[in-house]
Amino acid sequence: MIFNYNKRSSNIVVLTMDMKEKSVNLMNEIFFDSLNKNIIKLEKESNLAGIIITSAKKTFLAGADLDIFYKQNDPNDCLEFIENGKKIMRRLELIGKPTVAAVNGTALGGGMELALCCHRRIVIDSPNSKFGFPEVNFGLLPGGGGITRLSRLIGIEKALPFLMEGKQVSAKDAVDAGLMDELAISFEEMIDIAEKWILNNQGFQQPWDRKNFTIPGGDAYNSKNAGLLAISPAILVKKTKGNFPAPEAILSTIAEGSLVDFDTASKIESRFFVQLATGKISKNMINAFWFQLNKINSGVSRPNNIPKIDTQKVGILGSGLMGHGIAYVSAMSGMDVVMTDVSQENADKGMSKIKEILFLALKKGLIEEDKMEEVLARIQPTSNYSDLKDCDLIIEAVFEDRDLKSKVTSLAEKELSENGIFASNTSTIPITELSRKSSFPERFIGIHFFSPVQKMRLVEIIKGEKTNSETLAKAFDYVLKIKKIPIVVNDGVGFYTTRVFERYTCEGMALLAEGNLASTIESAGQKAGFPVGPLAVIDEISIDLAAHIRDELRKSLDNEKQELANGPWDSVIDFMTQEANRKGRADGKGFYNYPSDGRKYLWPELEQYYPPSVNQLDQAEMIDRFLFLQAIEAVKCLEEGVLTSVPDANIGSIFGWGFPAFKGGVLQFINDYGLKSFKRRANELEKKYGHRFACPQTIDRMIINHKVFIS
């Protein structure tokens, strides 16, 4: 049984959830079967005063088992499952006795839905507990009554952020928002409060089951709500480009459901849920954000025979954009940090940037003042390398120049602790090449952060030829400690993320060189699902830096007796940096102009140098070029052993450079497209645009063997 049944002397039954075979409680077939059996037992109690539902685990209920919905393909089967579960929870809601959810920890998704079908919600005030509906992040909507109940409980306007944005809040904020009713400071107090409430509220009914109930703030016809619901679809399309159906389905469910009775609204919710759950997009997102992300965070790429290693002191070489960002996230995670630069003045400038980040967080209410002071106290800005003494980990974050990196490596390694490791934050230079200047190549590794460090969740860990398992384990554990997502790749020119991501920016410049309008190219990138267009991206990176990285790649390939393939993008890079002297956003001008008092806009003279062709490509063709070229390059990385796992490829692409999440990642895009169709389309693109679109042989072998890219 999932529920432990305990009748107290007050005639109140406490149902305690405890899934023995799981680390957390989950909603699945077994859960509903057990709940239903307990409801039948409760209905037979002759003197029942009420019911308390709680959990024996640290969390209340983590949500629904997403594996169930990932496997759902038949709409009728999916509808039957979701409606059966709802009937059981509705039966509990209408049992005729007061029911209290004693929420002792996190309740998300299905956990919130179970709590909402209870008449009262008491929650322990724990800073680690979270409450909300994350379903939209998996391409779904809360289909177990979450939309129907929440909108009726707190009103349409207040419910929207929780349902459409996946907003999660603390226990105190959950009470303030109306998701929970009352705080308790301990489990014992929570049960005591619940028991007293039940005894004082016999005959209690849910608001929506009372006569003449109206939704707080009104239904969809209310003038305020009508205005909000009228403009929301346009705002959504602008934000999602029509690629994410879940927010639109949630909006429709709220609007339609508000105009009918509770049970009809619940059926509307089920109908929209089934449409999403049986569609491709939710499966892509569940696969990426649930199965593959959990697999990565659980350490699938970490050596499994090495105990967890806790980094205590970190040294950062360089206090610029990357350096101060790495220092900030390390100190925020409880580590002591020594941040060095060529002068104390430069190091202090880096410290000022960290203070700006912290003050902004303080202003937004994201941290308390004492936490800010604590973080600042952990960071030592200095120009003296001897201050690096006894660091467990030193991360080099200087300019992308191999000679400079070699110089600082030699100087800093002398101060490493006995078992310390050295890491380079390079985005392109091979780790094996850099490690040749190291005194301990076996303790040398790549830890590639993305900018801005404090916001970007991915970190790419790169193994050199001599990197040992202990070094990899330590780097992996460090990345988890700073609350980032670690993917592990093998060494190679450009590694994985830089190599594949540059296919996006390069193809954008190739389209420009062919005479396509810059505005159309940028719009196509966003319609494809990327955060910004390819020309805007390279402006942010710096066109000058892109030129430098290209030259560094050529040097690395020369060392391997290979050549870097030229493309139409090279002439665009050279023109922008050498002739037009427009080097990107940091320079104040690139493909865009950046006025100090307004929004950026495309450089008007761009069309003089790249005249629009009479035959403009349509955006669908551009989108295919963006997506196919990245997918082809990712397969090559897999063939060459740079990538060693499909989850690393997919998660790396989504969190590293914003590959469209609704596609499930760069390799899942191929699965989603269909391997045979992918090959056929790649062949078409190759004939039109050149060998860079040639379909890798791996695809041929997979088609023959009826394989797809799986975890």
Secondary structure, DSSP 8 states (H G I E B T S, - for coil): --EEEEE-TTSEEEEEE--TTSSS-EESHHHHHHHHHHHHHHHT-TT--EEEEEESSSSSB-EE-HHHHHT---HHHHHHHHHHHHHHHHHHHTSSS-EEEEE-S-EETHHHHHHHTSSEEEEE--TT--EE-GGGGGT---TTTHHHHHHHHH-HHHHHHHHHS--EE-HHHHHHHTSS-EEESSHHHHHHHHHHHHHH-TT---GGGSTT---TT--TTSHHHHHHHHHHHHHHHHHHTT--HHHHHHHHHHHHHTTS-HHHHHHHHHHHHHHHHTSHHHHHHHIIIIIIHHHHHTTTTS-TTS------EEEEE--SHHHHHHHHHHHHTT-EEEEE-SSHHHHHHHHHHHHHHHHHHHHTTSS-HHHHHHHHHHEEEES-GGGGTTEEEEEE---S-HHHHHHHHHHHGGGEEEEEEEEE--SSS-HHHHHTT-S-GGGEEEEEE-SSTTT--EEEEEE-TT--HHHHHHHHHHHHHTT-EEEEEE--TTTTHHHHHHHHHHHHHHHHHTT--HHHHHHHHHHHT-SS-HHHHHHHH-HHHHHHHHHHHHHHHHHTT------HHHHHHHIIIIIS---BGGGTBSSEE--TTS--EE-TTHHHHS---SS---HHHHHHHHHHHHHHHHHHHHHTTS---HHHHHHHHHHHH---GGGTSTTHHHHHH-HHHHHHHHHHHHHHH-GGG---HHHHHHHHTT-----
